[in-house]
Structures are given as C-alpha cells and as structure tokens.
Amino acid sequence: MTERQIRIFGDPVLKTVSDPIGSIDDRVRGLVDDLVDSVRPPGRAGVAASQIGVNLRAFSYNIDGDIGYILNPVIVETRGDKEPVEEGCLSVPGLWYPTPRYPFVRVTGTDVDGNTIELSGTGLLAQALQHEVDHLDGLLYLDRLEKADRRAAMKEIRESDWF
C-alpha cells in the first residue's frame, strides 16, 4: 500500500487510547499494509497505528530486518526490573532520553486471519514492544521519563524547528 506520514508530538491522536480491532475487513488489511510499509525505512523499529493517524490497536515492527505486525497486542509477561534504555520516537524527532523499560517482554495478539501471534524478547525487541503498546494506550515515551529528563525534553521540543 503506502508509507504514511508520521504524526508529530502535539497531534491529539498520539494521546488517545486506541480502540480494539473487531472484525477484520479490507480497511484493517489496508492498515496493516500501510503499517508494514511505514516501518520499512532504515532506523525504524516500530510504528503504531496512532502514529499514522488511525485510532486502532495495531502496530508494525522492524527488528534486525524482521518485519511484522500485530493486532490487539497485550503485554502478558514482563521479567526483571525496569532499566533505563536510551529511547527516541518518530513522533518526537531528534530527541533521545533514558526511559525505564523491562528487559524482557511477551506480547500476544492476532494476525489478519485471526491466528494468535506471540512476540517475546529482550533488548531492542522488548523495548519496541513496550514503546508501541504505550502508543496504543495514548502514552509517549516522554510520559515515562524521570521528572528532570521530562522537563529537559519538553524544553528541547519547544525549541525545536519542527514544533
């Protein structure tokens, strides 16, 4: 289908809790195609439907060349204590801050045929799964930052040329 434009900080869709996907129709299939096309460019680990302006619970991922998607994802398991991991976001261009994330995560959901999908891992995959589910819950990684880092990030945003 099409690589879609990424919505930027300040767009209300990024702070909206996404609706669950009910029946799978051509609209949902088209969304999946767009999500997959939108995550292909280099440097993209994940794209949530809300980041392309669609208020549905779906995201795509691109981890070490493994590209896929998941509908109605739910984090079903975390392991370890949260650790600060350098994190950025396509919707907050140019900013990177240490964000507390679990070192292991397992997510379940479905594909467009209704089959169960399970994604689990550590490192970048664990970080991306948490980051994208946060998007679907109306959260940006900025919402997870320590107070001083969040204040610094907001200052950087206000001074950026894209805001």
C-alpha positions in Angstrom: 0.0 0.0 0.0 1.7 3.2 1.2 4.2 4.6 3.6 2.2 7.0 5.7 3.3 10.3 7.3 4.2 10.0 10.9 2.2 12.2 13.3 4.3 14.5 15.5 4.1 15.4 19.2 1.1 17.7 19.7 -1.2 15.8 17.5 -4.2 14.7 19.7 -4.3 11.2 18.2 -1.0 10.4 19.9 -2.6 11.0 23.4 -5.8 9.0 22.6 -6.3 5.4 23.8 -6.7 3.3 20.6 -9.9 1.2 20.0 -9.7 -2.6 19.8 -10.0 -4.1 16.4 -13.2 -6.0 16.0 -13.8 -7.7 12.7 -11.1 -7.9 10.1 -12.1 -6.2 6.9 -10.4 -4.5 3.9 -9.9 -1.4 6.0 -7.9 -3.3 8.6 -5.9 -5.2 5.9 -5.1 -1.9 4.3 -4.0 -0.5 7.7 -1.6 -3.5 8.2 -0.1 -2.9 4.7 0.4 0.7 5.5 1.9 0.0 8.9 4.4 -2.5 7.3 5.3 -0.1 4.5 5.7 2.7 7.1 8.1 0.7 9.3 10.4 -0.3 6.4 12.6 2.8 6.1 16.0 2.5 7.9 16.1 3.4 11.5 12.5 2.5 12.3 11.9 -0.2 14.9 8.1 0.2 15.2 5.1 2.2 14.0 1.8 2.3 15.9 -1.5 2.9 14.1 -1.9 6.1 16.1 1.3 7.4 14.7 -0.2 7.3 11.2 -3.5 8.8 12.4 -5.6 5.7 12.9 -7.2 5.1 16.3 -7.0 1.2 16.3 -4.9 -1.2 18.3 -2.2 -2.3 15.8 1.5 -1.8 15.2 4.3 -2.9 13.0 7.8 -3.7 13.9 11.2 -3.9 12.2 13.8 -5.5 14.4 17.1 -6.5 12.7 15.3 -6.9 9.4 12.4 -9.0 10.9 9.3 -7.1 9.8 5.8 -7.9 11.0 2.7 -6.6 12.7 0.3 -7.5 15.5 -3.4 -6.6 16.1 -4.8 -6.0 19.5 -1.5 -6.5 21.3 -1.5 -7.1 25.0 1.6 -7.3 27.2 1.1 -10.6 29.1 4.5 -11.0 30.7 7.5 -8.9 31.8 10.6 -10.0 33.5 13.3 -8.2 35.5 13.4 -4.7 36.9 12.9 -1.7 34.7 16.2 -0.4 33.4 16.9 3.0 31.7 17.4 2.5 28.0 18.2 5.3 25.5 15.0 5.8 23.6 13.6 8.0 20.9 10.4 8.2 18.9 9.5 9.0 15.3 6.8 11.3 16.7 9.3 13.2 18.7 12.1 13.7 16.2 15.7 14.1 17.3 15.2 13.5 21.0 16.8 10.6 22.9 16.3 10.0 26.7 16.8 7.2 29.1 13.4 5.5 29.5 12.7 2.8 32.1 11.8 -0.4 30.3 11.6 -4.1 31.3 14.4 -6.2 29.9 12.1 -9.0 28.8 8.5 -8.7 27.4 6.0 -11.1 25.9 3.0 -9.8 23.9 0.1 -11.7 22.4 -2.4 -10.6 19.7 -3.6 -11.7 16.4 -2.9 -11.5 12.7 -5.4 -10.5 9.9 -6.6 -14.2 9.7 -7.4 -14.3 13.4 -4.4 -16.5 14.3 -2.8 -15.9 17.6 0.6 -14.1 17.4 3.1 -14.2 20.3 6.2 -11.9 20.3 8.7 -12.0 23.0 12.3 -11.0 23.5 14.9 -8.8 25.1 16.9 -5.8 24.0 15.5 -3.7 21.2 12.5 -6.1 20.7 11.5 -5.8 24.3 11.9 -2.0 24.2 9.9 -1.7 20.9 7.1 -3.9 22.2 6.7 -1.7 25.3 7.0 1.5 23.3 4.4 0.6 20.7 1.9 -0.7 23.2 2.4 2.6 25.1 1.4 4.4 21.9 -1.8 2.4 21.7 -2.5 3.3 25.3 -2.1 7.1 24.5 1.3 7.3 26.0 4.6 8.7 24.6 7.9 7.6 26.0 8.2 11.2 27.3 5.4 10.2 29.8 7.8 7.6 31.3 10.8 9.9 31.8 12.2 10.9 35.2 11.0 14.4 36.1 14.2 16.2 35.2 14.6 14.4 31.9 10.9 15.2 31.0 11.5 18.8 31.8 14.6 18.9 29.6 12.8 17.0 26.8 9.9 19.5 26.8 12.3 22.4 26.7 14.0 20.8 23.7 10.7 20.2 22.0 9.6 23.9 22.5 13.0 25.0 21.0 12.9 22.5 18.0 12.3 23.6 14.5 9.5 21.0 14.0 7.3 22.1 16.9 
